[in-house]
Structure formats: C-alpha cells, structure tokens
Amino acid sequence: MDRTFHIVTFGCQMNKLDSELLQGALRKRGFEPVRDPRRAGVVLYNTCSVRRQAENRVFSHLGAWQEHARSDPGFILGVIGCMAQRLGRRIIERFDHVRLVCGTRSFLRVPDYLERIAETGDRVVALDQGPFSFERDPEFRPQPHRAYVSIMRGCENYCAYCIVPQVRGRETNRPPDEIVEEVRRLCDGGVVEVALLGQNVNAYGKALGDDVSLAGLLEQVNAVRGLRRLRFITSHPADMTEEILRAVAGLEKVCEHIHMPAQSGSDAVLGRMRRGYTRGQYLELTGKARRLIEGVEISSDFIVGFPGESDEDFELTLSLLEEVRFQQGFIFRYSPRPGTRAARWDDDVPEAIKRERQQRLLAAQERVDAERRASLRGGTVEVLSDGPNRGHRQNGGSIGRTRHNDIVVFSGPEAPPGALCRVLVENSTPLTLFGRHPAR
C-alpha cells in the first residue's frame, strides 16, 4: 500500500480543523503527506454541503480522477465530511472509482478504513453518528503559531435553509477543562493565537450546566500562559449575551472581532429562515457590542434570493449592511438543500435576480471595506505575522492579521510566524492594508 496522502478541504473552519485532526491521525499510523495530489497513494476530499455549488465542485474533482484511478489499482480516492454524510452510498454509485465514503463523526477512523481497503479491495461507507472523539496530537498542525480548537460540534437551531444539523448532528459540548488543557498543550508547542470553533459557538455550555458558558470558557483560556490572541467562531445573534460581550471587552487576549451572521435585514425573511431575532434586535445587539467593546468590528454572512424574498426585502438587507458597516461580509446566493424546511418551498427567486442582488450587496460591502480601511491610513496597527508574503498579489515583505482580522502586507525586517509587530499603515485596498514595520 502506498502510504502517501493528500487532503483537499472545502468549506468552513470546522472542516479545516477536521482535516488537520485527520492528518495527525494518518501520520501517527505511518502515512506521509505530499503536496502534489498526483503523487499521492491516497487522496481525500473533505467536503461541504452548505451550498449546492460546493458539492458540484467536488463532483467535478471526483470525475477528473477516473482515468488515474483505473490506471493505478492501488490508488484510493475518498470522500469525507458533510457531503459524504449527506449522500453516503450514492457517491460510490455515481463514481465507481471512489473507494471510501466517511461521514462527519467517523473520519478519525480513516486510517483503519484505508488499511481495510488495501487488504480486502472492498469499498467502505462509514456514516456512524455516534459519540465523536476530539482526540488531537498538537504536533501535527499546518501553522506553527495559530490553531483552531473545537469546543462543540453540531447545531440544534434548525434554520430553514441550513443542512448542518442533518450532517453534523446534535450539539455536543466538550468539558471546559479538556479544552483548556488542549490550548495549554498547543501554547507549550509554540501556538500564540487560538480560535475556538463551534457551529453555534456562543451556545456553548447549555448542555453542561448553569455554571458553564462561553464567557466563562473565554476567561479560563485567556489565562493560559503563552497565548497572545483568542478568537471564537461562529456566533448566532439569538445566543449572543451581554456576558459574552463583556468578556470580549474585559479580557486582554480576546480579539475585538465578532463574526455574527445577520443573513437578512428583512423581518419577513428572517422569520421564514427561523433565525430567532428581528432586524431591530440585531441592530440593538450590534449597538450594544459597540458600546461595550472599544473598537469592536463585526463581520457577517448574508443569503440573497431566499424563497419569497421581494425587492423590498432585499433593500432592507442592503440598508442593514450600510447601517452596521461590517468589517467583512460573505454573501451567498440561496440554493435549496435537501432535507431542510426551505427545500419544500418554491425556489421562486430567478437565478438572474439572485446574481444581481449578490453583486449589489458585494459592491456595497466593498465600498464599506474601502472606506473603513482607508480611514486606517497613517495609523499603527498590531499585526500577528504569518511570515513571508508569498501568496498575496503584492509580493515581498511579510503578511499577517490585526486583532480585527484585517489582512496586512508590510515591509521591513522579516517577521517570523507568530511575531507581533507594530505596523504603520501607508496604503489600503478594500480587502488589504499595506504598511511598514517597525512603525516609527
């Protein structure tokens, strides 16, 4: 068996963490990662089902492997994650060269499945939804200075458009002591920034008793020696509390940035989405965040073209974006997801109108981005370096992020990954700040 592997990851931060955990599990069993998938004995696609386009991209990738798989009988092509959980055996029925399909709670057993496939030649479909192991080896991570830490999995909100509860299961909360110990081990290994992850992260602790909450967990993690920055993703507006906002305001390591998807600015659409709040409540919440947390920035997700969304509903979303002035906005066209409540309704907004609304919202967000980042010129920002700037279109120097999650490309002495730098902002684009270090 060729024990080289390559993982291709689609989707959210949770998927990125799952790929990292799986890489550690594979390496502990003697598998070795390679950068070029065409040189790997095992190629695994860690997939997303939140939008139809994400699944279509995976289908396209899988089809491209057919000839390679037929020419190399030992090659193993696998699909793991949310799409695997949703479609199961249908994947191998459509693609007979796919040899492994593994769901969202079974993926850490992939090394066992690969060895079974190599020994027997069978194809494996594993969709177990039993207890999930959060086991992690901190030695195996893609960045030496940053890490994601899962504090819970699953979701129980059942928004009308969202398939996450079906593919990720019900909420499972980790004990706070276990989380703090994982962060401590990571920081002992050189990590200086941690992002706590959950599909609905600010609901953390509900199943663990009245004395457990995200605010309390933030306080415990904030005390870990060696940690410099702490984030949490993704927050649901209906579960955001003043206690959490005060924790962000009062804990020195917690970054002043909250990702809190609004999804729509129309009460009618929010009601059909089953989001659990109104436009007014969302504005009240963002206003409170800005009163309590000095300099806080808020980012959001939006869905355009949800069933029944009228021109007036869309204009309300546009005005919400411009009123709140989000630090960043991720804007998606609605696509029905099988098994969700909204999939039973008519997808009655034409695709051309969805595209037009998406482009208008993107243009409005870009104007806000440009104005906000231009206002930072001439000032200094604290940047956590990710090391040399290799991937950004302006080459040279170093690249990193501010506490507000802004990307910064900066010149000056090379800043190694994990270094905190004071950078003078000299220029900006809608998405990036440019400056020099050290700031004088």
N, C-alpha and C positions, 0 to 999 in steps of 0.2 A: 504494500500500500504506500503510495506517495503521500507523505505526511506534511506536505506544504499546503498552506491555505491562504485564501484572500476573502475578506468580508466586504461587501458593498452595502452601505447603510442608507436607507431612505427615511425621511420623517423627522420626528421631534427629538428633543434632548434625551428623552427616555430611551428611544431606540439607539442613540449614540452610546448611552451608558450600557445598554444591553449588549451591544457589540463589543464594548470594552471588557465586560464581565466574561463574555464568551471567549474572547481572545485569551484571557487569562486561564480559563478552564482548558482550552485547547493546548496552550503552551505547557501547562503543568502535565499534560499527558503526552508530551513529546512532539506535538505538532509545531511547525515553524511558519510564521507569517512571511509572505512575499508581497512586494509592491505591485508586480505585474500579474494580473489575474490569469493571463495566458500561460504563465509558467507555474501555476498552482495545480496541485493534485485535487484540491477541494475548493470550490467557490460557493460561498453562501451569500444569499441576498436577505438582508434584514429589512423587512418591508413595512409599509404604512398603508392603512385602509381609510384614512380620514377623508381623502378625496379620490374620486374616480381616476383623475389624471395620474395620481401617484401609482395606482395599480396598473394603469395602462403602460406606464414607463417600465415597470417590472416585467410585464408580459413581453414587451419589445426586447428587453435584455435577455430574457429566457430563450426566446426564439432564436436569437443570434448565436446561442451555444450549441444548437442542434448538430451541426456538422462536426464540431470539435468533439462533442461527447460520443458521437458514433465512431470517430476515428481513434478514440482512446478509451477502451473498455474499462480501464481503472479509474477514470475521471469521475468525480462525484459532484453533481450540481444540486444545491439545496436551497429551499425557501423557508425562512423562519419569520417569526414575528406576527404582526397583526393580520396581514393578508393571508398568511398561512393558517392562522386561527379561523379566519372567516370562511375561506374557501376549502380548506382541507384537501380531501382526496380529489376534488375537481381539478386541482393543479396538475397532479400526475396523470389524470385522464386526458387533459389537454396537451400536456408536454410529456411525452413518454421518456424523454431523456433526463427529466428531473427525478432524482433518486431519494431525496429527503424532503419531507414537509414537516415542520416542527413549530408548534404554537408558542404563545407568549409566556407560558409557565413551565415549559419543558425544555427550553433552549439550552440550559446549563448541562443537560444530559446529552447534548450533541456529540461529544467525544465517544460515548457509548454507542450511539446510533451509527456513527461513521464506521466504527470497528465492526459492528454487526453487518453493515452493508458490504464491507470489504471481505468478510469471512463467508457470507452466505449468498451474496449477489442480490439479496432481496431489496425492495424499496420500502422505506419506513415512513409512516404517517403517525405523528405523535402529537395529540391535541389535549393532553391531560390538563385539567383546570384545577388540580389540587393545590395544596399549600406551596407557596413559592419560596425558594431559598435565596436569601440576599447575600450568599457567600461571595467574598471578593478577596483576591490577592492584590494588595496595593502595589506590588512590584510591577504589575502589568497595567500601564495606562498610557494613553497617547501623548499626553503633555506632562512634563515633569513638575510643573508648578500650579496647574489647575486640575480640579477633579469635580465630577458630578457625584452626588451621593443620594441614592434613592431612600426616601423616608416613608413612602407609602406607594402602593400600586392600586390600580383600578379606580373606578368612579361610580357614584350612585346618584348622580344628578339627572341622568336620562334626558338631556336636552334633545329636542325633537329631531335635530339634524345629525346627531353625533353617534358614531358607532363604537366609541371607546368602551362603554360598559359591556358591550357584547364581546369584544375581542380581548379586553384586558381584565374583565371580571369585576367582582365587587371590591370595595375598598379593603385593603389590608395595611394596617399600620405597624411600623416597627417600634419596638420599645425605645425610648429616648436614650437609655444607657448604651444600647447597642450602636445607635447612630453616633453618639459622642465618641465612643471607642473607635469606630471606623475613621472618623475625622481625625482623631488623635494619631492613629497609625499613619494616615496619609500625610499629616503635617510632619511627623517624625521622618518621613521619607522625602521631604522637600516641597510638599504642596503648600502654597500660600493663599490660594483662593479656592473656595468650595461653593458650589451651587447645590442647594437642597432641592430635590426633584419630587414632584407628585403630579398626577393628572389634575388634581384639585388640591394643591399643596396647603392652602390655608384652612382646609377642613381637617388637617392633621390633628390627631388626638381624640377625636369624638368617640371612637370605639375603645379608648384606653382609660377612660375615667375623667372625672371633672377636673382633676389636678394636672392634666396633660393637655398642652396646646402648642400651636406653632410658636406663639410668643415666648412661652417657657423654654421651648427647644432652642430658639434663637439665642436666648440668654445663656443656656448651657454651652452651646457650640461657640459662642462669642468668647468664652473663657479659655478655649483651647490654646495652649502655647504654640507659637509659630504661625498661627493663622493670621493673615493680614486683611482678607476680604471675605465677606459672606453674602451670598445671594439666595433667593428662593424663587422657584418657577413651578407651575403657573398658578396664579391666584384667580379665584372665582369671585366676582363682585358680591354675590349674595352671601359669601362666607367671610368677607373681609371685616375685621373687627377693629375697634379703636385700640384694643390691647395690642394687636399686631402693629398698627401704625405707630403707637408709642414705643414699641420695641425697636422698630426701624429708626425712629428719631433718637432714641437714647443709647443704643448700643454702637460703640465706635467702629466695629468691624463690619456691620451690616450696611451694604451699599444703598444709597438713596435712589433706588430704581425699582419700580414695581411693574411687572408685566401683568395686566389685568384686562383681559379681553372684554370689550363692550359688545361686539358682534353686530349691533344695530343701534341707531339713535331713535327708532320709532317704537313707541309703546305697543302698537298693534303687532309689529313683527316680533318684538321681544316676548310678548305674550304667547304667540304661536310657537316661538322657539322654546318656550318653557324655561326661560332664563332665571326667573325668580326675582327680578327687580325691574324698575321703570327707568326711563331716561332721567327723570328728576332725581331718583335715588342714586343713580350713577354719578350725576353731576354733584350731588351733595357729598358723596364719598370721595370723589377726586378733590373737591374743595377742601374737605377735612384733611385729606392727606397733605395737601399743600400748606395748610395752616399749621399742622403738627410737625412736618418734616421739612426742615430748611433745605431749599434747593432740590426737592424731590422731582424726579422725572418719571412719567408714566407712559408705557407703551401698550399697544392694543392689537387685537385681531378683529377683522370685520368680514362678514359674509354678505355679498351682494346677490340679488336675484333669488332670495328665499321665496318659496311659494306665497303668492299673494302680495308681494312687495310692490307697491304702487310708486309712481313718480314722487308723490308727496312723502311716502315713507323713506325713499332714498334721499330726498333733500334733507330730511331730518337727520339722517346718518351723516351726510356731508357737513351739516351745520354743527353736529356734535364734534366731529373731528376738528373743525376750525375753532370751536369754542374751547375745547380741552387742550388743543395743541400738543398732541402726543409726541414723545421723543422718537417713536418709531411706530409704523403701522403695517401689519401684514394683512393683505387684502385678497380675498379669495372669491371666486365665483361658486355659487351653490351647485352641488351635484348630489343627486339622491343616493343615499347609502342603504342598501338592502337591510331590512331588519329594524330600521329606525321608524319612529312615528311619522316623520315627514315623508318617507318614501311611499306612504299610502296616498299622499295628496298629489294633485296635478302639479307637475313641474311647469308652471304656467308663465314664467317669465322667459321670453325668447332669448336664445343664446346671444344674439347680436346686442340686445339691450343689456344683458349681463356684462358683456365685454365693454360696452360704452360706460356703464356705471363703474366698473372696475377701473377703467382708465381715468375717469374723472376723479375718483377717490384717490388713486395713486398720484395724480397730478397735484391735488390739494395737499396730500401728505408731503410731497416733495417740496412744495412751497414752504410749508411749515418747517420742514427739515432745514432747508436752505437758510431761512431767516433765523432760526434758532442757532444753528452752528455759526453763521456769520456774526452773531452777537457775541460769540466767544473769542473772536479775533482780538489780539492784544492782551488777553488774559493768560493766566497759567492754569494748567490742569495737572492732576496727579494721574500718571499712566502706569499701569502694570504691564510691563513689557512681555511680549510673546517671542522676543528675539528678532533676528534679522528679517527685514521685509522682503519676502521672496514672491509672494503671490499677488500683491497689490499692483495696480497698473502703473503707479509711480514707484519705480524700483529704487533701491538704496535705503540706507538708514535702518531704523528699527520700526516695529509696529506693536501696538498694544491697545488696551482699552481703559477708559476712565471709570470711575465709580458709577457714573451714569450710563455706562455701557456704550459710549461713543468710541468708534474706531479712530485711532490716532497714528499717523505715519510721521516719524520725526527723525531729524538728522542729529549729528553729534557723535560722541563716543558710543561704540556699540554697547547696547544694553542687553545683558543676557536674560533669558526667560526667567521671570519671577522678580526682576528688579523693579523697584518703584522709582519713577523718575518724575521730576518737575519739568514740564514742557511748556514753552511759550508758544501759544497758538498764533501762527502767522497767516494762515490761509485756510479755506474750507471749501468743500463741495456739499451738496445736500446730504451725503452719507458719511463723509470723512473729514477729520480735522488734520491739518498739516502744521508742523512746528519744529522747534529745535530744542535740544537738551544739551547741557543744562540751561534752564531758564535763568536769565540774569536781570 
